[in-house]
């Protein structure tokens, strides 16, 4: 019994150590991404703008939209407008703003849907989606055509599922990664198709909101 207790204690300690390393690596990744985009803006001659009161209010409304959208469609597995909205936010406001809305939206919704270690995995998955979206935004044809962005949102569903499968197999000690990943591929497909549909529907509305916001800023 003592031997089994020692083994169990050792396994728990190793898992806690792994979780701490993952958390440290995630924050290190975010810091490096922030430094990358800061240098990129400086090289382009752009200044790093601080948060304005109007922007905080607008991002709060977008966070509320993500929360309501995710909770409203929870009865359909993996189909919700939050991913599409987060991609739009990252493309218009930048990676750091997108991550802030992501973290707030996930924390608020997971208080209702269930909080656990998977919240950490979800933050990493969405952050990588936003990171790749911001990198692609520098490509002219990507930020010009909504349908190309919608295709990326579809592929983002598979990217999200792949990232979560990688993290989950490490956390829970699963040996067969591909069996675990392929078992959830149908849910990733639903996620991707939902992203595509919501992006096509919401992108024109979001663009009009941004145009109105910019027009109001010019008047001021």
Secondary structure, DSSP 8 states (H G I E B T S, - for coil): -HHHHHHHHHHHHHHHHHHHHHHHHHHHHHHHHHHHHHHHHHHTT-------HHHHHHHHHHHHHHHHHHHHTTTSTT--SHHHHHHHHHHHH-HHHHHHHHHHHHHHHHHHH--SHHHHHHHHHHHHHHHHHHHHTTSHHHHH-HHHHHHHHHHHHHHHHHHHHHHHHHHTT-S-HHHHHHHTHHHHHHHHHHHHHHHHHHHHHHHHHHHHHHHHHHH-
